[in-house]
Amino acid sequence: MDESTGHTLSAKGGTVLVEDPLSPLLPDTEGLTEPQIRGRDCVWCAVTLGAGSAIDLGERVASFRGTVARWFPRGCRPCALRHVYPAQFDHTQNCEQCTDDPMVCAHGTWVRLVMRQARR
């Protein structure tokens, strides 16, 4: 792993994101309801999401009541803007790669994509 970028080479020769920039923003899985874990409700405020109103926060793996499983957090637009925008701003201000060439940084790209969804 390249400590400066948070990336590692994949078996196919590309790079993959090792640390997820959105993970610290997500609530602890132990306190979430089943609809929040499945992505039917907003992971932050628990409002029921429609197909056009959900912001995909990416598939994840976490421990649920002692079992490791996949979960699919999604957020409503207001919550995604409130939680992700400060993370995007903080990352781009402190990331040397984002300053030089934003397209090289996987962290910055991922957060920008989530913000792009939230602003639609």
NORHU-V513165 format. One record per residue. N is the residue number from 1. NEAR is the number of other ideal C-beta (glycine too) atoms within 8 Angstrom. D_CENTER is the distance of its C-alpha to the mean C-alpha in whole Angstrom. Layout:
n: [N:N]
near: [NEAR:NEAR]
d_center: [D_CENTER:D_CENTER]
This chain:
n: [1:2:3:4:5:6:7:8:9:10:11:12:13:14:15:16:17:18:19:20:21:22:23:24:25:26:27:28:29:30:31:32:33:34:35:36:37:38:39:40:41:42:43:44:45:46:47:48:49:50:51:52:53:54:55:56:57:58:59:60:61:62:63:64:65:66:67:68:69:70:71:72:73:74:75:76:77:78:79:80:81:82:83:84:85:86:87:88:89:90:91:92:93:94:95:96:97:98:99:100:101:102:103:104:105:106:107:108:109:110:111:112:113:114:115:116:117:118:119:120]
near: [6:7:5:5:8:11:11:8:7:8:3:4:5:6:8:9:10:7:7:8:11:13:8:6:7:9:7:5:10:6:5:10:7:6:9:13:12:8:12:8:11:12:12:10:7:8:7:6:12:6:4:4:7:11:11:9:12:8:6:12:7:8:8:11:5:4:6:6:8:6:13:10:12:12:15:13:9:7:12:15:11:8:11:14:10:7:13:12:8:8:13:11:6:5:11:6:11:11:6:6:7:10:5:6:12:11:12:15:10:13:14:10:8:14:13:8:10:13:6:4]
d_center: [20:20:20:20:17:15:16:18:20:20:23:23:23:20:17:14:11:12:10:6:6:4:6:9:8:8:12:14:14:18:18:16:19:19:18:15:14:15:13:16:16:13:11:13:16:17:18:19:17:19:18:18:17:13:10:8:5:6:9:9:12:14:17:18:22:23:21:19:17:14:12:10:9:9:10:13:14:15:13:10:12:13:10:8:12:13:10:11:14:15:13:15:18:18:17:20:19:17:21:23:21:17:17:18:14:12:9:11:11:7:7:10:9:7:10:13:12:12:15:17]
